[in-house]
Amino acid sequence: MSAAKSIFACVEGDPDADEDEYPLGRPSDVRPPRLFRDGGFDPLGGTVLEVSTSLGTYGMGGTGFLGLHVAGGQPAEPRWIVVTLWAAASWATLDGDLVREEYSEGEPGRETRSLAACVTGATVTAATCTDDLLVLEFTRDGVQHRLEIRRDGRDVPVWSGTGQPRALGPDESMRDAVVVSESGYLWTADDDEGEVDDE
């Protein structure tokens, strides 16, 4: 993956693989997850069962994809909506605040809010993904929440190691960063070869 790219291509893990050897399912290059933009899953009216900020693996560790496990959309069977950016929760804001699961220490002058605490059990009321912005809206017990991820990273802190903004490359789109996964078991894939990168 080149330095100019932020979005990880990925494939579904095989959940029937030997659990001791492949706890996330053996990687399979025949089951890429569907891009959210291509349809096949409409989360509106669905319920968030679970939130994870640690989906995805490259064989040596986790990529920190952000996933929402949603049931009751169309189709009704549970699906994961996954943002395939490295440490994706660090790109996100919830109601304008940083996502606490990623910024547990907080950032000077910034509030944090727990995504899991706010949206687990909530109903998905809106889901929009454009080239520049992902917006997911939720309602639970009469309270509304709005999750946003922007391609330019203007609402979140810069990368701590480089001081550079969290931003997609010039040829990338948020529409390519959001996938629908049946299993939630995702392995990164080599963009050039179309093979799984598990080194």
C-alpha positions in Angstrom: 0.0 0.0 0.0 1.5 3.3 -1.0 1.9 6.2 1.4 -0.6 8.2 -0.7 -3.4 5.8 0.1 -5.4 5.7 3.3 -8.1 3.1 2.4 -7.4 -0.6 2.9 -8.7 -3.1 0.5 -9.9 -6.2 2.4 -11.4 -9.6 2.1 -13.7 -11.6 4.4 -12.3 -14.2 6.7 -13.7 -17.7 6.5 -15.5 -18.2 9.9 -15.3 -22.0 9.4 -11.5 -22.0 9.5 -9.5 -23.6 12.4 -10.3 -21.3 15.3 -6.9 -21.9 17.0 -4.9 -21.0 13.9 -7.2 -18.4 12.5 -9.4 -16.8 15.2 -10.6 -14.2 12.7 -11.3 -16.8 10.0 -8.8 -17.9 7.4 -8.4 -15.1 4.8 -10.1 -15.7 1.5 -9.6 -13.7 -1.7 -12.9 -14.9 -3.1 -15.1 -13.1 -0.6 -14.5 -9.4 -0.7 -17.0 -7.4 1.3 -19.5 -5.3 -0.7 -19.0 -1.6 -0.8 -21.7 0.2 1.1 -22.3 2.5 -1.9 -23.1 -0.5 -4.1 -26.2 -1.4 -2.1 -27.3 -4.8 -0.9 -27.8 -3.6 2.7 -30.0 -0.7 3.9 -29.4 -0.1 7.6 -32.3 2.3 8.1 -34.6 1.2 10.9 -32.0 -1.4 12.0 -30.7 -1.6 15.5 -27.0 -1.3 16.5 -26.1 -4.6 18.2 -22.4 -3.8 18.8 -19.6 -1.3 18.1 -16.0 -2.3 17.5 -13.0 -0.1 16.9 -10.7 -3.1 16.4 -11.9 -4.9 13.3 -9.5 -5.9 10.5 -6.1 -7.6 10.6 -3.0 -7.7 8.4 -1.7 -10.9 10.0 0.5 -9.3 12.6 -2.1 -7.3 14.4 -5.2 -5.1 14.0 -5.9 -2.2 11.7 -8.4 -0.6 13.9 -11.3 -0.5 11.4 -14.5 1.0 12.9 -17.5 -1.3 12.6 -21.2 -1.1 13.6 -23.0 -4.5 13.8 -26.6 -3.7 12.7 -29.6 -6.0 12.6 -33.1 -5.3 11.3 -32.3 -3.3 8.2 -32.8 -4.7 4.7 -32.0 -7.6 4.7 -32.9 -8.1 8.3 -29.9 -10.4 9.0 -27.1 -8.7 10.9 -24.4 -7.0 8.9 -21.4 -5.0 9.8 -20.9 -1.5 8.4 -17.1 -1.1 8.4 -14.9 1.9 7.8 -11.6 0.5 6.4 -9.2 3.3 7.4 -6.3 2.7 9.8 -7.5 3.6 13.3 -10.8 4.7 11.8 -12.4 5.8 15.1 -9.6 8.5 15.3 -11.1 10.0 12.0 -14.6 10.2 13.5 -16.7 12.6 15.6 -19.8 11.8 17.4 -22.1 14.9 17.9 -19.0 17.0 17.3 -16.9 15.4 20.0 -14.0 13.0 19.5 -14.8 9.3 19.8 -13.7 8.3 23.3 -12.8 4.7 22.4 -10.0 6.1 20.3 -9.0 9.1 22.5 -9.3 7.6 26.0 -6.7 10.1 27.2 -8.6 12.9 25.6 -7.2 15.8 23.6 -6.5 19.2 25.2 -9.6 21.4 24.9 -11.7 18.6 23.3 -14.6 16.6 24.7 -14.9 12.9 24.0 -18.0 10.8 23.8 -18.3 7.0 23.9 -19.6 5.7 20.6 -20.5 2.3 22.1 -22.4 3.9 25.0 -24.3 6.2 22.8 -25.3 4.0 19.8 -25.5 0.4 21.1 -29.2 -0.4 21.0 -30.0 2.7 18.9 -32.0 2.8 15.7 -30.2 3.8 12.5 -32.2 6.8 11.2 -29.9 8.0 8.4 -26.9 6.7 6.4 -25.2 8.9 3.8 -21.9 8.3 2.2 -20.5 10.8 -0.4 -17.0 11.2 -1.8 -16.2 13.6 1.1 -18.3 12.5 4.1 -19.8 9.6 5.9 -22.8 10.4 8.1 -24.6 7.9 10.3 -27.5 9.1 12.5 -29.1 7.2 15.4 -31.9 7.6 17.9 -32.2 5.9 21.2 -34.6 6.7 24.0 -35.5 10.0 22.1 -31.9 11.1 21.9 -30.3 11.7 18.5 -26.6 11.1 17.7 -24.6 11.9 14.6 -21.4 10.1 13.6 -19.3 11.8 11.0 -16.0 11.0 9.2 -14.6 13.6 6.8 -12.1 12.9 4.0 -10.1 16.0 5.0 -9.9 15.1 8.7 -10.6 18.7 9.6 -12.6 17.9 12.7 -10.0 15.5 14.3 -6.5 15.8 15.6 -3.5 15.3 13.2 -1.5 12.0 13.2 0.6 12.2 16.4 3.7 10.6 14.8 3.8 12.8 11.6 1.9 15.9 12.5 0.1 15.5 9.2 -3.7 15.7 8.9 -5.8 12.5 8.7 -6.8 12.9 5.1 -7.7 10.7 2.1 -5.4 10.8 -0.9 -6.4 13.0 -3.8 -7.7 10.0 -5.8 -9.6 8.4 -2.8 -13.2 8.7 -1.9 -15.1 8.0 1.4 -17.4 5.9 -0.8 -14.5 3.4 -1.2 -13.8 3.3 2.5 -17.1 1.9 3.8 -18.0 -1.8 3.3 -20.7 -4.1 4.4 -19.4 -7.4 5.9 -21.5 -10.4 6.8 -19.0 -11.8 9.3 -17.0 -8.8 10.6 -13.8 -10.9 10.0 -11.7 -8.8 7.6 -8.2 -9.2 6.4 -6.4 -6.5 4.5 -5.6 -7.4 0.9 -2.7 -6.4 -1.3 -4.0 -3.8 -3.7 -1.5 -4.7 -6.5 -1.8 -8.4 -6.4 -5.3 -8.9 -5.2 -4.0 -11.3 -2.7 -4.2 -11.3 1.1 -1.4 -9.5 2.8 -0.7 -11.5 6.0 3.0 -11.0 6.5 
